[in-house]
Amino acid sequence: MKKNKFLTGSFVIIDINGKILFQKRDNKKNIWYPSLYGLFGGSIEKKESPLKCALREINEETNFKFRNLNLLMKISFEPVKKYKFIYYKKIKFLPNKFNVNEGKGYICLSYKDINNLKRKIISIDFYAVSMYLHFLKKKNIEKK
């Protein structure tokens, strides 16, 4: 069995009118976090920017054709000099013919459900989504 290496990657929070879209990961022993819910994304290829990686991964794993994303945060894993870039995109609805090309499908979770199901979500993705929700709350407070 091939050993997984920790790689730098980009991932996308897709907010669909107050629900977050997660990938249902396969139940395979050779992948990271089998059977959990995770954000769409993956490893950055050579000479690829974090944004280009996020756009490529979201296109490969779904049929979304986004042109831009918003950077939320960069998580640093200093001991190994690797990073996880978290982008976000707000959309109003899933396209009629939306599909997922990797994993066991998808699930849309309300903000409340995310907290209730945190043990089923990849821990670093749960952290990223929590920071995103905090960002939204703070942004709404500042608008008032």
C-alpha positions, 0 to 999 in steps of 0.5 A: 500500500502506498503511504500518503504524503502530507502535501500543500493543498487548496480547498473550497467552502461552497455556501449555498444559501446558508448550507455548506456543501461537503463531499462524502468521502469514500470508505477506502483504507488508502485515502485520508479520512475515509467515510467522513465529510470534507471540503472539495479540493486537493494538492497543488501541482508544480507551478500551480498557484493555490487559486488555480489549484482550487479552481481545477480541483472544484472542476474535477470533483464537481461540474462547477465552472467557477471563475473566481473564489475568495481566499478565507485563510491559509493554514500553516503546518510549520514543522513540515512547511506545508499549507492549506489554503481555504477559499469560499464561494457563495451561490444561491442554488445547486445547478439542476444537473450538479454532480460529484465525480469523486467520493460517495456523493455530497451532503449540504449541511445547515450551519446548525447541522455542521456543529451537530455532526462535527465528528463526521467532518474532517477536523481541519475542514470543521475548523475552516468552516467554523472560521468561515461562519465566524467571519460571516457573523463578524461581517454581519455585525460590522454592517449594522 
